[in-house]
Amino acid sequence: MIVLEDGVSGSLPTENARPKALAPCGDRPFLAWLMREMQRFGIEEFVVLASSCSAHLEDAIEQIRSFLPKPSEIILSTCPFSSGTGGGLLYSRLLLQERFFLCHGEALFSGNLSRFLQQAREGNSVLVRSVDGLSRYGNVRLQPDSEYVEDLYFESDRSRTAGFASSGVYIFDHSLFDHLTENCSLEKDVLPALVRNRSLKAVPLSGAFWDIGKMADDEIQALDLSASLLRPAVFLDRDGVINRDHGWVGTRERFEWESNVRETIARIADRGYHIFIVTNQSGIARGFYSERDLEHLMDWVIDSIREYGGNVDDWRYCPMHPEAVIEKYRGTSMDRKPGPGMILDLLQRWELRPSCCLMFGDQPSDMAAARAAGVEGITVGPASLAELIASMEGF
């Protein structure tokens, strides 16, 4: 994922200016809130595009890391010449994957980005939201009966009407670089070229949006993003809740989804909840599969959930067992349910309030772990997760 340090002016910040994204917002820089939100949806690498003002960013990177719930690689790409936002992207080309997220460091969209990922699987896409006014990130009009953008215009064009507006979040592939020069603006030059070529899709999505580009520092400091972004959470056991419990499931061949569970997790994500998986995995201790096998399986599980529009923000597993065949896994652990260790770790890393969380599990050990962590436990069985969620207010 690449983060542009300037919102729309077409140029990167000047040498002595502190990037707006580093302005304190509550107890941390605004950029830390943005990166935290993106980590929820599997973003593990960030490229921060900056100019010669990078000393500000270098000093801030470690502080930002301390606020992130998951480890991430943060690369600072400093453009050595005046390039504009598009030229800066061209300069950073070798740092980017074949498909990449791009967002502006001065704007934060909070919603179920898995829905965006679900609908933007190829080509170039912009996430749009319904608005009543004009936006500095560009308003868009869609082609009739089409997902493609027909027209893109900015707040300076007062003769136009509102409708959809860019949220400053994009998914691009490397075809974007066909439209970049060493000195160009993403919004003023590149996006209009994509529109003319009928190669920019718009994906509407509901969610909260904050733009600090024109706010004074004291206004940014006073923003209470924690009320929206430190959201309630749902913890899920895995075997017997997400998949059929066939005993020590460590490979895709033995993984069988519970009925409607992926659609149900998408429903939970749409309601704005953090979603975590906490699972005992004594099959590792017993030698049935390895930690790497489990990690590969869970990568596939989470990718599949996101393909349905759901999300898993983070997950924990415990491989320990008192009667382990493999010696290094033999013993007791507070992480192994009924111990609360996995839940407590996620509560701490994601800054969650236990009173705003729920734990769904099919075993007494799940309920005991939830109680020990101060979280309400809800038993799955005989009713499935899908049936329980459908019957509960708030979902």
C-alpha positions, -999 to 999 in steps of 0.1 A, spaced: 0 0 0 13 35 -8 3 66 12 5 100 -5 16 126 20 -3 154 2 -40 154 -5 -46 170 -38 -24 200 -46 -4 179 -71 29 184 -53 45 169 -23 51 189 9 79 215 11 111 208 30 103 227 62 66 218 63 55 190 86 32 168 66 -4 172 76 -7 135 81 17 137 110 -4 162 129 -13 150 164 -49 136 164 -58 127 200 -28 107 214 -11 98 181 -4 111 146 -33 110 122 -13 87 99 -11 61 127 -50 60 128 -50 56 90 -24 27 91 -42 10 119 -75 10 99 -57 -5 69 -40 -32 89 -75 -46 97 -78 -57 61 -45 -74 57 -22 -45 46 12 -55 58 35 -32 38 33 6 36 52 28 12 50 64 23 56 88 -6 73 120 6 97 148 -6 127 163 10 107 169 42 114 132 51 132 141 83 98 147 98 86 113 87 118 95 98 113 108 133 77 99 133 79 63 118 89 46 151 63 65 170 37 54 145 49 18 148 43 18 185 6 25 179 0 -2 153 -15 -35 165 4 -56 140 40 -55 128 44 -39 94 71 -29 70 70 9 65 92 22 36 98 59 32 102 67 -5 117 102 -8 115 118 -43 148 137 -50 132 161 -74 100 181 -78 76 156 -92 40 160 -82 21 132 -67 19 113 -100 57 117 -106 64 105 -71 44 74 -78 64 68 -110 96 72 -89 84 46 -64 73 20 -91 98 -7 -82 86 -7 -46 50 -16 -55 33 -49 -61 15 -56 -93 -18 -45 -76 -16 -20 -48 -38 2 -25 -32 39 -26 -46 64 -2 -41 100 8 -24 106 41 -48 135 49 -80 115 46 -93 84 64 -122 63 52 -136 38 77 -158 11 64 -158 -26 54 -130 -24 28 -134 -61 21 -164 -51 0 -141 -28 -20 -116 -56 -24 -144 -79 -34 -155 -57 -63 -121 -43 -74 -104 -75 -83 -89 -63 -115 -81 -30 -133 -82 4 -116 -108 13 -91 -117 43 -68 -138 39 -36 -166 65 -37 -192 76 -12 -225 95 -14 -221 132 -6 -242 163 -5 -214 187 -14 -184 189 -37 -151 172 -26 -115 183 -30 -107 146 -38 -130 147 -68 -167 141 -75 -176 114 -100 -205 106 -122 -209 70 -134 -217 60 -169 -254 49 -173 -258 13 -162 -221 9 -157 -195 8 -130 -171 30 -149 -165 67 -142 -179 89 -169 -168 123 -154 -145 135 -127 -146 170 -113 -134 189 -83 -148 213 -57 -134 243 -76 -160 236 -103 -190 252 -85 -212 248 -115 -214 210 -109 -237 191 -85 -229 166 -59 -234 129 -60 -206 105 -55 -172 116 -43 -138 99 -41 -128 87 -6 -91 91 -15 -88 53 -16 -78 34 -48 -67 1 -61 -44 3 -91 -25 -21 -112 7 -13 -132 -13 -1 -162 -15 32 -142 22 38 -150 13 42 -187 -2 75 -177 25 88 -154 53 113 -162 81 126 -141 60 156 -131 23 152 -129 -6 153 -106 -26 121 -98 -59 139 -95 -55 166 -122 -37 146 -148 -37 109 -143 -72 101 -131 -89 122 -159 -68 102 -184 -81 69 -169 -116 83 -171 -111 92 -208 -99 57 -215 -128 42 -197 -105 24 -173 -115 37 -139 -142 19 -120 -161 34 -91 -171 12 -61 -197 28 -38 -193 20 -1 -208 34 30 -187 44 59 -172 73 80 -148 98 64 -125 124 78 -105 149 58 -79 170 77 -64 187 47 -80 221 55 -82 218 92 -61 237 117 -38 218 140 -59 224 170 -90 211 152 -71 179 142 -59 174 178 -95 177 190 -108 150 166 -120 120 186 -113 92 162 -110 67 190 -148 67 195 -152 54 160 -121 34 153 -116 16 187 -147 -3 178 -165 -32 195 -152 -67 187 -164 -103 180 -140 -131 189 -146 -164 172 -134 -199 180 -125 -218 148 -133 -255 149 -170 -260 155 -178 -223 148 -162 -215 114 -156 -250 102 -168 -285 111 -148 -299 139 -134 -331 124 -106 -331 149 -72 -314 145 -79 -297 112 -46 -284 98 -50 -286 60 -74 -274 34 -84 -310 25 -99 -315 60 -114 -280 63 -152 -279 58 -170 -246 62 -200 -244 85 -232 -234 67 -235 -197 58 -206 -188 80 -187 -166 55 -218 -146 47 -224 -142 85 -189 -129 91 -194 -104 62 -226 -93 80 -206 -88 112 -180 -68 93 -206 -46 77 -219 -37 111 -184 -23 120 -171 -49 144 -135 -60 148 -134 -97 141 -108 -120 157 -102 -158 156 -87 -174 188 -81 -211 184 -64 -240 204 -43 -260 179 -30 -290 198 -28 -309 165 6 -291 162 17 -305 196 5 -340 186 25 -339 153 -4 -340 130 6 -307 112 31 -279 116 28 -243 126 36 -234 90 8 -257 78 -16 -239 101 -5 -205 89 -9 -215 53 -44 -228 60 -54 -197 79 -41 -174 51 -65 -193 28 -94 -192 53 -90 -154 58 -87 -148 20 -118 -168 14 -137 -149 41 -127 -116 25 -138 -128 -10 -173 -130 6 -171 -94 19 -161 -104 54 -130 -98 74 -107 -112 101 -87 -83 116 -63 -106 134 -60 -141 149 -42 -161 176 -35 -198 181 -20 -218 209 0 -250 199 7 -261 235 -7 -292 252 3 -310 284 6 -343 267 23 -331 235 43 -356 214 66 -329 203 86 -317 234 88 -280 227 50 -279 227 46 -299 259 33 -279 288 6 -255 301 0 -221 287 -23 -192 296 -29 -189 259 -45 -223 257 -83 -219 264 -97 -220 291 -68 -196 297 -76 -160 285 -42 -153 271 -51 -151 234 -81 -128 241 -61 -106 265 -33 -102 240 -58 -90 213 -76 -67 237 -43 -51 245 -29 -49 210 -61 -35 195 -70 -13 225 -103 -28 231 -128 -26 260 -138 -61 271 -173 -48 279 -178 -41 242 -168 -75 230 -184 -109 224 -169 -144 222 -186 -171 202 -174 -207 209 -188 -242 210 -168 -255 240 -169 -248 278 -133 -238 275 -143 -210 251 -168 -196 276 -143 -199 305 -117 -180 285 -142 -153 277 -152 -149 314 -116 -147 325 -110 -119 300 -141 -100 310 -158 -107 277 -194 -120 273 -194 -155 260 -221 -170 237 -223 -207 231 -225 -220 195 -246 -252 193 -271 -264 186 -277 -231 169 -250 -222 144 -232 -189 143 -253 -178 114 -285 -185 133 -273 -168 164 -262 -136 146 -295 -135 127 -314 -135 159 -294 -108 177 -299 -70 178 -270 -50 165 -262 -74 137 
